């Protein structure tokens, strides 16, 4: 994955890029970007308290450079149900699959992952948060939101129009209820073109460039 981060940074071509890490989990990706660009402005979002706790521990020496916001990004402001993932044995405390979308085919495609009782978390629209943060241009949105891509897009249309690159996970198998396919995601982002496609199994990742910025 390090090569992916390096490739994206080479495309951005800035010493101090503005990066939003939506669904940052334990901060692994943010840490990579910070290593590559120590002057980057990193804003990270994670609603799962287990992952947020690990984020703070892992980036303990960098918390003055990285801002963590412990809420979900979606199409509304207020509260929303979050479905936390878990597992047994080596997968105990597996928090990499939690989502504001209810799991669907994930239950059979990854039957070693279970989902515990949902709980309420704070949620914000990306446009409203960016307006309050006075962020007018974003160099990269790194998005790993487990099936909630359409929710982030719906609440962040203005922000996305001012965003240069978007990197997102996707699945064409509707792992979560209402999850959009890659083609449907692209239809919601008509000004973006595919730079690189990273398929793997029933999921994949894609890097998009905004042709209007």
Protein Blocks (a to p, Z undefined) as FASTA:
>chain_A
ZZmmmmmmmmnopabbccddehklnommmmmmmmmmmmbccddddfblklmmmmmmmmmm
mmmmpccddddddfbecdddddddddehjlgoiaklgcfbdcfklmmmmmmbccdddddd
ddddfklmmmmnopabdfbdcddeehplmmmmmmmmmmmmmcfbdcddddfklpaghiac
fklmmmmmmmbccfbdcdehjbdcdddddfkZZ
